[in-house]
């Protein structure tokens, strides 16, 4: 039950768990009837939810679109290191199994910020605009956002995708600094700065849901 809710509302958390919001004077009978009407919607959404992929010893995760194996080290401190062993690319993560997910996710966020700042600057220069701030977040359904104040925010999981995908999302959000909508004028701006925009856009449509599953259990 939510004190400010005015109606019944069904949503799905990033963890994949469905949540029913009930107004203060809601009744069990009405809530049950509401859920019954929403069965089809819920089943469709649950079928689409990304499968959680854990950051743990031996797991395979993509970095800039290339698969790497996670390997824990005995070092208590230090940074994640990209390495190679018998032609197998690895991410060496310090701190032991208990801290692997957190340390790897923190490192991936830093890498994402570096790449996205670079890509955003390139597209902003091409379109003659400037972002006030660029930040990294852990959105469960979105790849990026642009506020009316010129603040760009991106999903850290873009660092897992091939570089042309990250570049497309950067071009998309920077274009919103010109057009705060998805009108033909907006898409013209995206294409102006990234003529090959359909390549990244199509990749996200086909693989984006799977990518959202990475790191959901990290913290």
C-alpha positions as CSV (number, residue, x, y, z in Angstrom):
1,X,0.0,0.0,0.0
2,X,1.3,3.5,-0.9
3,X,0.0,6.6,0.9
4,X,0.2,8.8,-2.2
5,X,-1.2,6.3,-4.7
6,X,-4.6,7.2,-6.2
7,X,-5.0,4.0,-8.1
8,X,-3.9,0.4,-8.5
9,X,-0.6,0.1,-10.4
10,X,1.4,-2.9,-11.5
11,X,5.2,-2.5,-12.2
12,X,8.3,-4.7,-12.5
13,X,11.4,-3.9,-10.6
14,X,14.9,-4.1,-12.1
15,X,15.3,-7.5,-10.2
16,X,12.4,-8.8,-12.3
17,X,9.9,-8.9,-9.4
18,X,6.4,-7.6,-10.0
19,X,5.0,-5.1,-7.6
20,X,1.4,-4.0,-7.1
21,X,0.9,-0.5,-5.7
22,X,-2.4,-0.2,-3.8
23,X,-4.1,3.1,-2.8
24,X,-4.7,3.8,0.9
25,X,-8.3,2.8,0.8
26,X,-7.8,-0.1,-1.6
27,X,-9.5,-3.4,-1.0
28,X,-8.2,-6.9,-1.5
29,X,-11.2,-7.8,-3.7
30,X,-10.5,-4.8,-6.0
31,X,-6.7,-5.6,-6.0
32,X,-7.4,-9.2,-7.0
33,X,-9.8,-8.1,-9.8
34,X,-7.1,-5.6,-11.0
35,X,-4.4,-8.3,-11.1
36,X,-6.7,-10.6,-13.0
37,X,-7.2,-8.0,-15.7
38,X,-3.5,-7.5,-15.9
39,X,-2.5,-11.1,-16.3
40,X,-1.7,-10.9,-20.0
41,X,0.3,-7.7,-19.6
42,X,2.3,-9.2,-16.7
43,X,3.0,-12.5,-18.5
44,X,4.3,-10.6,-21.6
45,X,6.6,-8.4,-19.5
46,X,7.9,-11.2,-17.4
47,X,8.8,-13.2,-20.6
48,X,10.8,-10.1,-21.8
49,X,12.7,-9.4,-18.6
50,X,16.5,-9.9,-19.0
51,X,18.1,-13.0,-17.4
52,X,20.4,-11.9,-14.6
53,X,24.1,-12.7,-15.5
54,X,26.3,-12.8,-12.4
55,X,29.7,-11.2,-12.1
56,X,31.5,-14.2,-10.6
57,X,34.6,-16.4,-11.1
58,X,34.9,-17.9,-14.6
59,X,31.9,-16.0,-16.0
60,X,32.1,-14.6,-19.5
61,X,31.2,-11.0,-20.0
62,X,31.7,-8.7,-23.0
63,X,33.9,-5.6,-22.8
64,X,33.4,-3.2,-25.7
65,X,31.7,-6.1,-27.5
66,X,34.5,-8.7,-27.0
67,X,34.1,-11.6,-24.6
68,X,36.4,-11.7,-21.5
69,X,36.6,-14.3,-18.7
70,X,36.4,-13.1,-15.1
71,X,39.3,-14.2,-13.0
72,X,39.8,-13.3,-9.3
73,X,43.2,-12.5,-8.0
74,X,44.7,-12.8,-4.5
75,X,45.4,-9.1,-4.4
76,X,43.4,-7.2,-1.8
77,X,43.8,-3.9,-3.6
78,X,44.4,-2.6,-7.0
79,X,42.5,-2.1,-10.3
80,X,40.9,-4.5,-12.7
81,X,43.4,-5.5,-15.3
82,X,42.8,-6.7,-18.9
83,X,45.0,-9.7,-19.6
84,X,45.3,-12.7,-21.9
85,X,46.1,-16.3,-21.2
86,X,46.4,-18.9,-23.9
87,X,44.6,-16.6,-26.4
88,X,41.7,-16.2,-23.8
89,X,41.0,-12.5,-22.9
90,X,40.6,-12.0,-19.2
91,X,39.5,-9.4,-16.6
92,X,41.6,-9.8,-13.5
93,X,39.6,-8.6,-10.6
94,X,41.2,-8.1,-7.1
95,X,39.6,-8.5,-3.7
96,X,38.4,-12.1,-3.9
97,X,35.0,-13.6,-4.8
98,X,33.0,-11.7,-2.1
99,X,34.0,-8.3,-3.7
100,X,34.3,-9.3,-7.3
101,X,30.9,-8.0,-8.5
102,X,31.2,-4.7,-6.8
103,X,34.8,-4.0,-7.8
104,X,34.1,-5.0,-11.4
105,X,31.0,-2.9,-11.7
106,X,32.7,0.1,-10.3
107,X,35.5,-0.3,-12.8
108,X,33.1,-0.8,-15.7
109,X,31.3,2.4,-14.7
110,X,34.6,4.3,-14.9
111,X,35.4,2.8,-18.3
112,X,31.9,3.7,-19.5
113,X,32.3,7.3,-18.3
114,X,35.6,7.7,-20.2
115,X,34.1,6.3,-23.5
116,X,30.9,8.2,-23.2
117,X,32.5,11.5,-22.4
118,X,34.7,11.1,-25.4
119,X,31.8,10.1,-27.8
120,X,29.5,12.8,-26.4
121,X,32.1,15.5,-26.9
122,X,32.6,14.4,-30.5
123,X,28.9,14.6,-31.3
124,X,28.4,17.8,-29.4
125,X,31.1,19.5,-31.4
126,X,29.6,18.3,-34.7
127,X,26.2,19.7,-33.8
128,X,27.5,22.9,-32.2
129,X,26.1,22.2,-28.7
130,X,27.5,21.5,-25.3
131,X,26.4,19.2,-22.4
132,X,26.6,20.7,-19.0
133,X,27.2,17.4,-17.2
134,X,27.7,13.7,-18.2
135,X,27.0,11.0,-15.7
136,X,26.7,7.2,-15.5
137,X,23.7,5.5,-13.9
138,X,22.2,2.0,-13.5
139,X,18.9,2.4,-15.3
140,X,17.0,-0.8,-15.6
141,X,15.1,0.1,-18.8
142,X,16.8,3.1,-20.5
143,X,20.2,3.5,-22.2
144,X,20.4,7.2,-21.8
145,X,18.6,10.5,-21.0
146,X,19.0,14.2,-21.6
147,X,17.4,16.8,-19.4
148,X,16.2,20.3,-20.4
149,X,19.2,21.6,-18.3
150,X,21.6,19.9,-20.7
151,X,22.5,17.0,-18.4
152,X,23.3,13.8,-20.1
153,X,23.0,10.5,-18.3
154,X,24.0,7.0,-19.6
155,X,23.6,3.4,-18.6
156,X,27.0,1.9,-17.6
157,X,26.2,-1.3,-19.5
158,X,26.9,0.4,-22.8
159,X,30.6,-0.3,-22.1
160,X,29.7,-4.0,-22.6
161,X,28.3,-3.4,-26.1
162,X,30.3,-3.0,-29.3
163,X,31.8,0.6,-29.6
164,X,29.4,1.6,-32.5
165,X,26.4,0.9,-30.1
166,X,27.8,3.2,-27.4
167,X,28.5,5.8,-30.1
168,X,24.9,5.6,-31.3
169,X,23.4,6.2,-27.8
170,X,25.8,9.1,-27.3
171,X,24.7,10.6,-30.7
172,X,21.1,10.1,-29.7
173,X,21.3,11.8,-26.4
174,X,23.4,14.7,-27.7
175,X,20.9,15.3,-30.4
176,X,18.3,15.9,-27.7
177,X,20.3,19.0,-26.8
178,X,19.0,20.3,-30.1
179,X,15.6,18.7,-30.2
180,X,13.9,17.5,-26.9
181,X,11.6,15.1,-28.7
182,X,11.7,12.3,-31.3
183,X,10.4,14.3,-34.2
184,X,11.8,14.0,-37.8
185,X,14.0,17.0,-36.9
186,X,15.5,15.1,-34.0
187,X,16.3,12.0,-36.1
188,X,17.8,14.3,-38.7
189,X,20.2,15.6,-36.1
190,X,21.2,12.1,-35.1
191,X,21.9,11.2,-38.7
192,X,23.8,14.4,-39.2
193,X,26.3,13.6,-36.5
194,X,26.2,9.8,-37.1
195,X,25.2,8.8,-40.7
196,X,25.4,5.1,-39.8
197,X,23.0,5.5,-36.8
198,X,20.8,2.5,-37.9
199,X,23.7,0.1,-37.2
200,X,23.8,0.8,-33.5
201,X,20.0,1.3,-33.2
202,X,19.3,-2.1,-34.7
203,X,21.9,-3.8,-32.5
204,X,20.2,-2.4,-29.4
205,X,16.8,-3.6,-30.6
206,X,18.1,-7.1,-31.1
207,X,20.4,-7.5,-28.1
208,X,19.6,-4.7,-25.6
209,X,17.3,-6.8,-23.4
210,X,20.0,-9.4,-22.9
211,X,22.6,-6.7,-22.1
212,X,20.4,-5.4,-19.3
213,X,20.8,-8.6,-17.4
214,X,24.5,-8.1,-16.7
215,X,25.4,-7.1,-13.2
216,X,21.9,-7.0,-11.8
217,X,23.1,-9.0,-8.8
218,X,26.2,-7.0,-8.2
219,X,24.7,-4.7,-5.6
